[in-house]
C-alpha cells in the first residue's frame, strides 16, 4: 500500500511542501506550474510504485479536457523533470515505465508530525483542499501559492495594522524628502519589494509577498506616488537584492525593502526606504506587533504617526489611510494565504482560502474582491466557465456593497464585465476609479482595454500608454497593447510586447509576425507557445501554424475543439473568439469563420473599425452574413460613441 504523506516531504536536496504547493531546492523555491506540481504530489504518494496514465488522467484532468491528454501529460512530465534537473534517459526521480505510466524513484524523508499510519490518504483529501486548521490560538500556517493575465492585471489587497502603518511612513518619508518651501511636483516612483523571512520558520514565507502586496494596494489611493504592481515585484521573492539593478529593472527612483521574523504570536517587521540612485537610506524603522492582534494596535500607532509626522495629503487620500473596520485574525491569515496563491496563479487553491476568509468574516470586502478575482481567473484560464463568472460577479458586487470605493473590486468587476460582453457597464466603473486616483495605472490600462473592445482604438492606445508611463510594469506579462495591432501598426505592437518567452508572449509575438508576413518565424513562435502551455490562445496560434505548414485538416480540427469548449463551458473573452474566427478564415473555412465572428460580436467585441479593415477577414467581405455582422458591430460602436464621447 502506498504510504500516507505528511504535508512536508524531502528527497535528495529537494523539499516539497504539499500544503503550500511549493517545491524547494536547498531551501530556495523552484518555480513549477500547478499541473506539474500536482503530478509530483501524486507520484510522491505512490513512491516506488507505477502510477498508470489512466490514474493520472483521473486524478489531474477532467474527462473533457479540451486538449490532447497525452500531449498535456507529456508537457507536465517534461516541466517536472526540468524542475528536478532530471532526465528521461537517466532518471533519478521520475521514471517512464513502458506504455504504462510513471514511477517516483527517490528516497523520501518525512519531517513533520503527521505519521504514515494516520489514515489520512491524499487520494481521500484533494490537493486543492489543504487548509489551515482553525484553533482557539492562531496556528502557524504553511505557505501556499497560486498569471496572466488577466490575472496579472489585478494584484492588490486591502489593509490591516502594520500595512497602514507602513503606508503612512512611506508616504510621509516621500513627502518630507521634498521638504522645504517648495516641493517637487514630479511624483516619485516606488517599488515595494517582498519582505525577507529572517526567522527559522519557513511556514511563514507566504507573508513576504502578501505583506508587500497589502502595502502596494494601500498606496494605490495616493496619487503622488507611482507604485509598481505586485506582478512586477514577485520575482524578487526570496532572492538577494542588488538595489541599483532592481531599481533599473523596475524603472523606479525609490525602493522599500524589509524583512520580518515571526516567533509564535509575535511579529517584528524591519524596513528601509532607500534612494535608488545614491542608496541613501531615507527612512527606516522596526514595528513589533502581536500576530493575531494587529487591528488592536493599529489605531493607536497609526494615529500617533499621523500626528507626529504631519502628513500633508488631500482629505480624500488621507481618508483611505485610516484604519479600517476589524477583521477576524484567522480570516485575515486565510486572506494572506490566498493572496500568495493568487499571485502564483494557483487559482483553485486560492479560492479555497478566500472562501474561508469570507465564511469567517463576511464583512471583509477585500476577501470578497479577491475571491471574485480567483473565480474569474479560474473561469478564464482553467476554463471554469459561466458558473465561475457568475460567482465572480456576485463576489465583486458583495465587496462593493461593503466598500463602494474599493479600487480593487472596481477594477476586477470592470474586467469581468468587459470579458462577458458588458463593456458599457464597465466604463463608468473605471472612470469612477480614476476620479479617486487619476494616476492609477491599472484603471487607465483597463479603460484602454474597454475602449479596444468598443472600437475606440486611438483612445485605447492613449489610455494604455498613459498607464505604461505611470507604471511601466502595470500589466506585467498579463496583457498586450492589441490596439496597435488593430490600427495596423504592427511594429509598434511587436515593440510593446513583454520581452519574456512565456507562452502568452510567444503567441502574441507570433501573431504580430504573422501580420508582418514573417510566416516562418510566426510558425516557430506559435509552436513553441503551444508546446509550453496548450490553452485557448496558444491553440489558436497552433492552428495558424498549421495553416502556414498547409496542414489545414489538423488546424480546423483543433479550432473546432476550441470553439466547442468555449460554447460548452461558457468561457468569456469574445476577443479570443474573434481570433478563432480569424484562424478559421485563414484556413478557408468561411462558414465556421462567420459563425465564430457572429459569436464574438454578439458576445461584446464590437471593434467596428478593426473588423471592417481586418486583413485576415478579407475573404469574408463578399458574404452577405459578414455585412450583417459588421452592421451589428457598427451600430453598437456608434451607440458607445454617443454614450461616452459626446
PADRENGU-163954 format. One record per residue (C-alpha): x, y, z. Coordinates in steps of 0.2 Angstrom, whole numbers, plus 5000, padded with zeros to 4 digits. Each point is the difference from the previous one (the first is absolute). Layout:
N
XYZ/...
***
This chain:
646
500050005000/500650174996/500650105016/499050155006/500950164998/500250145012/499950184994/501950014999/501149884990/501850004996/501149904988/501850034994/500250185001/498250044997/498650055012/498149994995/498850095010/498349934995/498950125010/500950154993/500249934982/501850035000/501649914994/501650065007/501849954996/501350035014/498850125008/499750104985/498350004991/499949914983/498750084988/498849864995/498350024992/498549935009/499749844989/501849945001/500050035019/498449905002/500849864989/501450005012/498949985015/499149854992/501749924996/500650035018/498449925007/500449844991/501950015001/500849854993/498549944992/499450024982/498650134998/499049964984/499650134987/498249975003/500250035019/500950174996/498650054988/498749965013/500950095014/500750164990/498850034985/498250004997/499249884988/499750144987/501750085000/499950104984/501849964995/500849844996/500349915017/501649914994/500850164995/499550095016/500749865011/501650004990/500250195003/499749985018/501249865002/501350104990/499850165011/500149895016/501649924994/500750174995/499650065018/500849855008/501550014988/499649824995/500049924983/499049864991/501549914994/500949995018/498650035012/500450035018/498250055005/498749984987/500149834990/498949974984/499449825001/499749934983/498250054994/499349985017/500450165010/501350085011/500949955017/500950115013/501749935004/500650125014/500249955018/498850105010/500350085017/498550065011/500350155011/498450055008/498849935013/498849914989/500449815001/499949884986/498749905008/498850155004/498849944987/499950164991/500349954982/500350144987/498849904988/498650045013/500550185003/500150104983/501650104998/499050164998/499249985017/501650025012/499550135012/500650075017/499149925015/498950125010/500550005018/499750115015/501850064998/500550064983/501049864991/501650024990/499549974983/501049934986/500450104985/498849974985/500250074983/498950044985/500150224962/499750084988/499350074997/498750055003/500549965015/501550105000/498850134997/499350005017/501249975014/499750115016/499349995017/499150095014/500950045016/500249975018/501150065014/501850004995/499550034982/499250165004/501450055011/501349964987/499050094987/499950165011/501949995003/500449984981/498850144995/500750115014/501849974995/499750034982/499150165004/501350065012/501449954988/499450164990/500050105016/500350194998/499050144995/499749934983/499649824996/500449914984/498449964990/500849854992/499349855009/501249875006/500049824993/500149875013/500249815001/499649915015/501049845000/499449835008/500550005019/501449875004/499649875013/501550015012/499249875012/500249815001/498249974996/499849974982/498249975001/499850195002/500850044983/498450044992/500050165010/501450074990/499150044984/498250025007/500650135013/500850104986/498449984990/499050075014/501050165000/500050014981/498150005000/499950135014/501150124990/498949984985/499050145007/501550125001/500050104984/501850075003/500849834999/500249884985/500149845009/500649844991/498649865000/500349845008/500249914984/501650104997/500849965017/499549815002/501649944992/501050085014/499349895013/501349905010/501550074990/501550115004/499650184995/501250114990/499250175003/500650094985/499749864988/498249975007/499750194999/500650004981/498949854996/498550075008/500350184994/499850075018/500950135010/499549945017/500049825008/499249945016/500949845006/499749915016/499949835009/499049925014/500249875014/498649915007/500149925017/498449925005/498850145002/501350134998/500450094984/501450124997/500250104984/501650094995/500050124985/501150124991/499450134987/501550034988/500450134987/500449884985/501350124992/501150045015/499449855011/499850125014/498849945013/498550135001/499149915014/500149855010/499149925015/499549845010/498149965003/499649875013/498349935000/498949855007/499749894985/498249975005/499650175007/500650124986/498450104999/500050035019/501650104998/499850084984/498950155005/501150065014/501649984990/499450074984/499250155009/501650045008/501049994984/498750114991/500150135014/501950005002/500549994982/498750134994/499549914984/499550134986/498849904990/498350054992/498549965011/499449864988/501749915000/500350025019/498349925002/500649854992/501549985011/498949995016/499849845009/498649894993/498649905009/500649855010/500349834991/500249845008/501849955002/499749834994/499150064985/501450124996/501349865001/498949904987/500050164990/501950025000/500149814995/498850034986/501050154994/501649904999/499149874990/499150124988/501650094997/500849834994/498449964989/499549855011/498250064998/499049845007/501150015015/499850185002/498149984999/500149885015/500850135011/498950154995/498549905002/500649975018/500350185002/498350054996/499249865010/500950065016/499850184996/498650044987/500250195002/501950004995/499850084982/501849964994/499649825003/498550014989/501050094987/501449884999/498849855001/499150084984/501750024992/500549825003/498349944993/500250114985/501849944996/499449825003/498650034987/501250074987/501549905002/499549845008/498450004989/498950005015/498750094989/498450095003/499649945017/501750075006/499650164991/498450015010/500849975016/501450134996/498750144997/499049965015/501650015011/500550164992/498350085003/500149945018/501750085002/499350174993/498449995011/501250005015/501250124993/499450104985/501650084996/501149855001/501250024985/500449824999/498249944999/499650144987/501449954989/499749815002/498150024996/500350124985/501249864993/498749875002/498650114992/501250034985/500449824998/498149955001/499450124987/499550155011/501250134995/498850145003/499849955018/501849995003/500550184994/499150105014/500849895013/501750034993/499750194998/499450005018/501649925005/501050134991/499150145010/500749925016/501749994993/500350084983/501849925000/499449825003/500949914986/498949845001/498450104997/500850094985/500549834993/498349925003/499150154992/501149984985/499549824999/498250055001/500250124986/500949874989/498549895001/498950144995/501050054985/500750175008/501749954995/500950175001/499350035017/500549825005/501850034995/500050175010/499349925016/501249854999/501550114996/499550115015/500049855011/501749944993/500750185004/499449995017/500649825004/501049924986/499649835008/498150045002/499549844992/501549895001/499849864988/498249995002/499450114985/500650084984/499650164991/498949924987/499450174994/501650034990/499749834991/498250054996/500650174994/501249914988/501550065009/500849835001/501850065005/499350105014/499049855006/501549894999/501150135010/498750015013/500049815005/500949945015/501749944997/499849835008/499749834992/498449955009/498749914990/498950165000/501450114993/500549874987/498249994994/499950194998/501750014992/499549874988/498450094996/500950174997/501249914989/498649914990/499350174996/501750064995/500049854988/501649935009/499149834999/501549885004/500450105016/498150015005/499849814998/501649975011/499350115014/498249934998/500749825002/501150055015/498650085009/498849854997/501449885006/500250105016/498250025005/498649934989/498550125003/498750104991/501250134993/501549894996/498849884992/499450144988/501950034997/500349824996/498550004988/500850154991/501749905000/499049864992/499450124986/501850064997/500649814998/498449964989/499349885013/498350074999/499149845006/501050005016/499750195003/498149994997/499949855012/500950105013/498950154998/498449905000/500549935017/500450175007/498450084994/499049855007/500850025017/499750195000/498149974997/499849855012/500950095015/499450174997/501850074999/500050194998/501250104990/499150044984/501750074994/500749825000/498549944991/500450144987/501749924998/499249834997/499050084986/501650074992/500849835001/498549924992/500150134986/501949984997/499649814998/498650044987/498649945011/498850144996/498449935008/501049965017/500850174999/498450094999/499249905014/501450045012/500050184994/498250025004/500349925017/501450135003/499050154995/498449955009/501149955015/500650185002/501550034988/499450134989/501650084994/499250064984/501550104992/501149845003/498749874994/499650114984/501950014995/500749845007/501149924987/499749825007/498250024996/500250064982/499249844992/498450035010/499650174993/499049934986/498849905012/498350075004/500249945018/501650095002/499150174995/498649965013/501349965014/501050164996/498450105001/499749935017/501750065005/499850174992/498450045009/500649955017/501750104997/498950154995/499049995016/501549985011/500750164992/498450095003/500049945018/501850045005/500850124988/498750134996/
***
